[in-house]
Amino acid sequence: MNFISWNIDSLNAAIQHKSPRGELTYKTLEKIAAAKPDFFSIQETKLPENGLNKKQDEVLEELFPNYLRFVKNSTPPAKKGYAGVMTLAKEAPISYDKPVIDAPDTMDQEGRIVTLEYPDFYLLNVYTPNSGDGLRRLPARGKWDDQFRHYISDLSERKIVIFSGDLNVAHEEIDLKNSSSNHNSAGFTDQEREKFSRLLSAGFIDTWRLQHPKEIAYSWWSQRNRLAKTNNAGWRIDYYIVSNSAKEKIVKTGMIDTGTRADHAPIYLQMKL
């Protein structure tokens, strides 16, 4: 079974592809469509509350014909067109949920989690809140981490959990190029890293790091720094995480090349399920 996950940074920008960067994004979207994954999890769709417009719907249907779509968009009082997740699936789930995890601030309304239930596993698409400039959202982010860990721990008591997304944390120093100068940056604070360690200790596996224990590879490069991608000054902040009980079912993990396009790269997971 094949899974792909990607923070697309605006589904509309990808579909319209009216800029050079938009063209690169659309080419990556075409590459994913050609791979025909069983599941495609998208983060940061930035769709309005009422969802896709006609053109967006038509383009997605052309790229991913007959896939089912499961969506959670930002709703008031959260900002309009903020965050948002969408999961495309070849097979219908037993159930579909847009969970409220009692997160602080407007995080439960920002379009951050979609959960699909299948006979043998739960599949979650997750976009973890960023701690923000000046770490202004770090305390709220810590509460989110705790609430999300409790949520997936409860699910894992019933069956295997598989979740992916932009988790906005580089867990270890090996997971970013410039660890010393980013020690107090959003995504690499002691708090965020410790919360991620606690998540793994609750019974979950970082699939890529399991298969590549010492390899350096990144899934995100800053757009603000024009040389970040050229110099491979990146971060690994996108993950496929699975329950410990599914360890032997993991076949292959990796990143999908996006050429010169900065920001996030898609990640993939193959499992025997």
C-alpha positions in Angstrom: 0.0 0.0 0.0 1.4 3.4 -1.1 1.1 6.6 0.8 2.2 10.1 -0.1 2.0 13.3 2.0 2.8 16.9 1.1 2.5 20.4 2.5 1.5 22.0 -0.8 1.4 25.6 0.4 -1.8 26.6 -1.3 -3.8 24.2 -3.5 -5.1 27.0 -5.5 -1.6 28.3 -6.4 -0.7 24.8 -7.6 -3.8 24.4 -9.7 -3.6 27.9 -11.2 0.2 27.6 -11.7 0.5 31.2 -13.1 3.9 31.8 -11.6 7.3 30.0 -12.1 6.9 28.6 -8.6 3.3 27.6 -9.3 4.5 25.7 -12.4 7.0 23.8 -10.3 4.3 23.0 -7.8 1.9 21.8 -10.5 4.6 19.6 -12.0 5.2 18.0 -8.6 1.4 17.5 -8.3 1.4 15.7 -11.7 4.3 13.5 -10.6 2.3 12.5 -7.5 -0.8 11.8 -9.6 1.3 9.6 -12.0 2.5 7.5 -9.0 -1.2 6.7 -8.3 -0.8 6.4 -4.5 -3.5 4.6 -2.5 -3.6 7.7 -0.3 -2.5 11.3 -0.8 -2.5 13.6 2.2 -2.2 17.3 1.6 -1.5 20.0 4.1 -1.9 23.8 4.0 -4.5 23.7 1.3 -5.5 27.3 2.2 -9.1 26.7 0.9 -12.0 28.9 2.0 -14.7 27.5 4.3 -16.9 26.5 1.4 -14.1 24.5 -0.2 -13.1 24.0 -3.8 -14.3 26.1 -6.6 -15.4 24.6 -9.9 -12.0 24.8 -11.6 -10.2 23.4 -8.6 -12.6 20.5 -8.5 -12.2 19.8 -12.2 -8.4 19.8 -12.1 -8.3 17.5 -9.1 -10.7 15.1 -10.7 -8.6 15.1 -13.9 -5.4 14.4 -12.0 -6.9 12.0 -9.4 -9.9 10.4 -11.1 -12.3 8.5 -8.8 -10.4 9.4 -5.7 -12.6 10.2 -2.7 -11.8 13.5 -0.9 -11.9 14.2 2.8 -11.4 17.8 3.8 -11.1 20.0 6.8 -10.9 23.7 6.1 -10.4 26.7 8.4 -13.7 27.9 9.9 -14.5 31.0 12.1 -13.1 32.2 14.5 -9.9 31.0 12.8 -8.5 33.0 9.9 -10.2 32.6 6.5 -8.2 30.4 4.1 -5.7 29.4 6.8 -4.0 26.0 7.1 -6.4 23.2 5.9 -5.9 19.5 5.1 -7.3 17.2 2.4 -6.9 13.4 2.1 -7.5 11.7 -1.3 -8.2 8.0 -1.0 -8.9 5.3 -3.6 -11.0 3.2 -1.2 -13.9 4.4 1.0 -13.2 4.3 4.8 -15.4 2.8 7.4 -15.7 6.2 9.0 -14.4 9.8 8.5 -13.8 12.3 11.3 -12.7 15.9 11.7 -11.7 15.6 15.3 -11.8 18.3 17.9 -9.0 17.6 20.4 -9.6 20.5 22.8 -6.6 22.4 21.5 -6.0 26.0 22.6 -6.6 29.2 20.8 -8.3 28.6 17.4 -6.3 25.5 16.6 -9.3 23.2 16.5 -10.9 25.5 13.9 -7.9 25.9 11.7 -8.3 22.8 9.6 -5.5 20.6 11.0 -6.6 17.0 11.3 -8.6 14.5 9.2 -9.0 10.9 10.4 -10.0 8.0 8.2 -10.8 4.6 9.7 -10.2 1.4 7.8 -10.6 -2.2 8.9 -7.0 -2.6 10.0 -5.8 0.9 10.6 -6.5 4.6 11.2 -5.0 7.1 8.7 -4.5 10.7 9.9 -3.5 13.7 7.9 -2.0 16.3 10.3 -0.8 19.9 10.0 0.8 20.8 13.3 0.7 24.5 14.3 3.9 26.5 13.9 5.2 28.2 17.1 5.4 31.5 15.1 7.6 34.5 14.9 9.1 35.2 18.3 7.8 31.9 19.5 4.5 33.7 20.3 2.5 30.5 19.9 4.9 28.1 21.7 2.9 27.7 24.8 -0.3 26.9 22.8 1.8 24.6 20.5 2.9 22.7 23.6 -0.8 22.1 24.6 -1.6 21.0 21.0 1.3 18.5 21.2 -0.1 17.0 24.4 -3.7 16.9 23.2 -2.7 15.3 19.9 -0.6 12.7 21.6 -3.5 11.8 23.9 -5.8 11.5 20.8 -3.6 9.2 18.8 -2.7 7.1 21.9 -6.5 6.5 22.4 -6.8 5.5 18.7 -3.8 3.1 18.9 -5.5 1.1 21.6 -8.0 0.0 19.0 -5.9 -0.6 15.9 -2.8 0.5 14.0 -2.3 4.3 13.6 -0.6 5.8 10.6 -0.3 9.5 10.4 1.6 12.0 8.2 2.1 15.7 7.7 4.0 18.8 8.3 4.7 18.4 12.1 6.7 21.6 12.3 9.6 20.1 14.3 13.1 18.9 13.5 13.5 16.2 16.1 17.3 15.8 16.4 20.3 17.8 15.3 20.7 15.6 12.3 17.3 16.8 11.1 18.4 20.3 10.1 21.5 21.8 8.5 22.3 24.6 11.0 21.3 23.2 14.4 23.5 25.4 16.6 22.1 28.7 15.2 18.5 27.5 15.2 18.4 26.2 18.8 15.7 28.8 19.8 13.9 28.9 16.4 10.4 27.7 15.9 10.5 24.0 15.1 13.8 23.3 17.0 13.1 24.5 20.6 13.7 22.2 23.5 10.0 22.1 24.2 9.0 21.0 20.7 11.7 18.4 20.4 10.9 17.0 23.9 7.2 16.8 23.0 8.1 14.9 19.8 10.2 12.5 21.9 7.2 11.9 24.2 5.0 11.2 21.2 7.4 8.5 20.0 7.7 7.1 23.5 3.9 6.7 23.6 4.3 3.9 21.1 5.1 5.3 17.7 7.9 5.1 15.1 9.4 7.8 12.9 9.4 5.6 9.8 12.1 7.4 7.8 14.6 7.6 10.7 14.0 3.9 11.4 15.2 3.0 7.9 17.8 5.8 7.6 19.3 6.0 11.2 22.3 8.1 10.2 21.3 9.6 6.8 21.0 13.4 6.4 18.0 14.4 4.3 15.6 17.3 4.5 12.0 17.9 3.5 11.8 21.7 3.8 13.9 24.6 2.6 13.1 28.2 3.3 11.7 30.3 0.5 13.0 33.5 2.1 16.6 32.4 1.7 17.3 32.0 -2.1 20.3 29.8 -1.5 18.7 27.5 1.0 17.7 24.8 -1.6 20.9 25.3 -3.6 23.0 24.8 -0.5 20.7 22.1 0.9 20.3 24.1 4.1 17.1 22.4 5.0 15.0 20.9 7.8 13.3 17.5 8.1 9.9 18.4 9.5 7.6 16.2 7.5 7.0 12.7 8.8 5.2 9.4 8.4 4.6 8.0 11.9 3.2 4.6 12.6 2.3 2.5 15.7 5.1 0.3 17.0 3.0 -2.7 16.3 3.2 -1.9 12.5 7.0 -1.8 12.5 7.4 -5.0 10.5 4.9 -3.8 7.9 7.1 -0.8 6.8 8.6 -1.4 3.4 10.1 1.8 2.1 10.2 5.5 3.0 11.6 8.6 1.2 11.2 12.1 -0.2 10.1 13.1 -3.7 12.4 15.4 -5.6 10.9 18.8 -6.4 13.9 20.2 -8.3 14.6 23.8 -7.7 11.3 24.4 -5.8 11.9 25.4 -2.2 9.5 24.9 0.7 8.2 21.4 1.4 9.0 18.2 -0.6 6.4 15.4 -0.6 7.3 12.3 1.4 6.2 8.7 0.8 5.7 5.5 2.7 5.1 2.0 1.4 3.6 -0.6 3.8 2.4 -4.2 3.7 -1.2 -3.9 4.9 
